[in-house]
Structures are given as C-alpha cells and as structure tokens.
Amino acid sequence: MYAVDLHSHSRFFHGWPGRATRYDAFGLKLNTIAARVRGLDALAVTNHDYTYSAETRFPTIPGIEVSSSDGHILVVGPNPPSRTEVNQLSAAETVDLAHDRQCAAILAHPYRNSNARNADADFDAIEINGKNPEHIAQTKELAKRLDLPLVGGSDAHYLVEVGRAYTRIDADELTPAAIATAIRDGRVTAVTKFGPLDRAIDRAYTRLHTEKQWMESDGPELAER
C-alpha cells in the first residue's frame, strides 16, 4: 500500500507553459521534501498542459493536468502527453488519449470551474481536491452516482499544501505503470488531512479564485459550489 498525492504543481504560477525554468526543479524539490515530511511515498507532478520532471531522490509519478473543453482532467502514468492545448480536447478525447498511453484519467475538482462531470467520458476515478474541502460531500455523491472510485490530490502550488489530500493505492510496486493500473482497477482510497493552516489557506484561495472566475468566465454557471 502506497500513499501518493496525485495532484501537484512544480511552480507557483502558470505563466509560460512548457518553459523548463529553474524554478520548476526547485519547486519540485520543495514539494518532495514536504511530501516526505507528511509521510507520503510518492508525488504525481501534474502541471497545466505540459509534463515536467526533474531529477529527485523522492519518487515522482509523471502526469499532466489537461485543460479540456469540459474541465480539468489529470492524466497520470508511465507515458502522459508532453503537451496539450487549452480547450483543444474534449473530456472524452482526453480520457481516450490517457488510456492509449497506458495512463489513468481522473476527473479533477469536479465542482470547481468544470462541467466535465456531465461529459460522456470513461473516467477511471474522481478526485477529492485539497483546495476544496467544501466540495467533499458533493464529490462523494457524484462518485457514488457514477460508480467510480475516489482518489485524493492536494492540487498544491506551495509546499505547505502538499498532502492535504492524497490517495492510498494498493499496488504491487511504486512505478508509474503499477500506480496507473491500480487507479484504473479501483484499488484506491482517498484520504484528507485538513489542519487549521490548511483551512485558512482554503478560505483565502476560495475568495481569490471566486473573484478571478467572475472576471474571466462568461457567466456564473461554472461557479457551482
């Protein structure tokens, strides 16, 4: 059994996608230190629309957070796509791409800026997102309705966020292929750890994200809470 945070980012902000800046390696190193301190066995690196990796002593799982036309989808496993374009793929197309590459496809934060939960896509799991503890009950109901397993991912951009939500994975070995197979087989359990600092960060993030969404979106329909 392995404890893996299936959703993390190796830079604070999302500018210049695809540029392997020095901060990426440093950010990943900080995140892996936090993951080790929090008792995790591995960390999936899932930057927006590009796959990034760096040499690290702590086990990492390759991944990408695809900005599909329906919402964000995590693709984790041995061979995620190196780059994707925003809104280029539908949810169903993203899932098919993940499976073609022997990866698992996870519906990320289904109640934050996403309509992917309504898409006709063969997801392998649904994420309980570390940035949105207020959505846990809804997410559990969605997973039950769609008959899909739940996984946990912190969605960390800062090292203090790593491990707030993670996944216990029943796999034979800690390899990207074994982790992806276990997710697709449903041998996973979502775990959350929200302390006082995590909840304070969540409140601040929710305010910031709500303001940003109203400025950038075409309407309030994606803001379902």
N, C-alpha and C positions, 0 to 999 in steps of 0.2 A: 504494500500500500504506500502510495507516494502523495505528498502534499504539494500541489502545484498551483501557483497563481497564473491563471490562463489569460490575463489581460493586463498588459503593462506597456508603457511608452518610455523610450530612452532619451527623450528630450522634453523640456518643459512645454514648449510651444510647437506649433505645427507649420511654421514658415519653411519655405524652401524644401518641399518634399523631395526625397530622393538624394539630397546632398549629404554625403557622409562627412558631416562636420566633426570636429574634435570633440564637441560636447556629447555626441552620441555615445562614444566609448566611455567617457567619464560618467555620463548619466547612467549608463547600463551598469557600470561598476558600483555606483552608489546604490542602485536598486538591488543588485545581487547581495550587497552587504546587508541591506535591510531585510531581504528575504531570508538570509541565513540567521540573522538575529531573531526573526519571528518564527523560526523553526520550519521553514519551507524546504522542500527538497529540490525544487526547480522553479523556473520563471519563464513564462512564454513572453516573447518580445513581439508586440503587435502594433507597430506604428501605422499611422494612417496611410494606406495606399502604397506602401513600399516595405519590403522586407529588409531588415537591418540586423547584422550580427557583428560581434566583436569577440576577440579572444578573452575568455574569462574562466576562472577556476571553478565557478559555480555553474551547475548545469542549466542551460537555457534551451527552450523549445522554439524553433523557428515559427514565425507567424506573421500575419498581416491583418489589419482591420480595414476591410474593404468598404468603401463608401458607395454602396449600391444605390440604385434609384429608389429603392424602398426603405433603406435604412442601413445601419452598420452591421456587418457580419464578420465575425472572427474566423479566420482560416488558420488552423494550426496543424503541424505535422511535418513530415520529412521534406516536403517539396512545395511550399506555398509559392504563389506567383511573386515574382520580384517587384513588379509594379502593376498598379491598376489606376484607372482614371475615374474621377468622381462622376457618379451617375451614368457611367458607361454600361455597367452590367445591372440586370435586374437581380432580385434576391434568388430566384430560381437558377439563373445563369451562374451566379456566384457559387451556389451550392454545387452545381454540376462541375464547375471548374475545380472546386476543392476536392471533390470525390475523384475526379480524373487524375489529380495529383496525389492521391492516397492521403489526403488530409481530412480533418474533421471540420464541419461547418457549424458554427454556434451563433445563434441569434443574440446579438449584444443589446444590452439595455433596451428591452422591447417597449418600454413606456417612456422613453426619452428621445424625442426627435426621430421617431421611427414609425413607419407603417408596415414594416416587414412581418410583423406578427399576423397580418392579414393576407400575406402573399402565399401563393401556392408553391411553396418551396419545401423540399425534403430535408429540413434541418436535422442535425444529429442531437442537438441539445439547446437549452435556453439558459441564458446567463442571469444569475443574480449579481447585479453590478454594485461594486463597492462604493460608487458615488451616489447611489440612490437607495438607501435603506428604506425610504418611504414607499418604494415600489415592490418590496419583497412579497407582500401578501398577494398583490395583483399578479406578480410573476409566477408564484406558485400555482395560482388558479389557472393561469394560461398554460403552464406545463402540464397540469392535470387534464385540461381540456384537449390539448393537442397530443397527449400521451407521449411526452418527451421527457428525458431526464434533465435535471437541473445541475448546472456547474456554477462555480464561483470565480469571479475575476475582479481584481481591485480597480482596474482602469487607472492605475497610478501614473501620475506625471511627476510626482515628488516622492522621494524615498520614504517619507513618513506615511504615505498612503499604501505602500506595498503590503499585501497580506490581509487587508481588511476583509476581503472576500477571497476565498481560494477553493480548490477542489481536491477532495481525497479520491485518488484514482487507483483502482485495482488493476495494476499492470504487472507483467512478469519482469520487466526491466524498464529502466528510466531512459528510454530512447524516444525520439520524435515519432517513429513508426508505431511503437508499442503504446504510447500515450494516445495517438490519434485513433488507433484501433479500439482501445478501451473506451474512449468517449463515444465512438460510433456504436459500440456494443452496449452502452448504458451502464458500464461498471464505474460509476462516478457518484459522488455525494458532494453537494455544495455546503460550504462552511462559511460563517461570517463571524468577524470579531470587531465589534464597534465599541471602542472606548470613548471617554469624554472628548479627547482631542479629535478623534475621527468624526464624531457628531458635530463638533464645532466647525471643522473643515467642510463637512457636508452642507451645513446651513449656509456658509459663505459661498460655496460653489453653486448651490441651488439659486441663490439670489443673482449671482453673476451670470449664470447660464440662462436664467429666465429673461434677464434684460437683453442679453446678446441675441437670444432667439427671437424676441419681439422686434428687434431691429433688423434681423436678417431674413426671417421667414416671410412667406407670402400670406400667412394667416395663422390664427391660433390653434388650428386643428391638430398640429403636431405636438401641442403642449399638454396632452392628456396626462394627468397625474393621478 
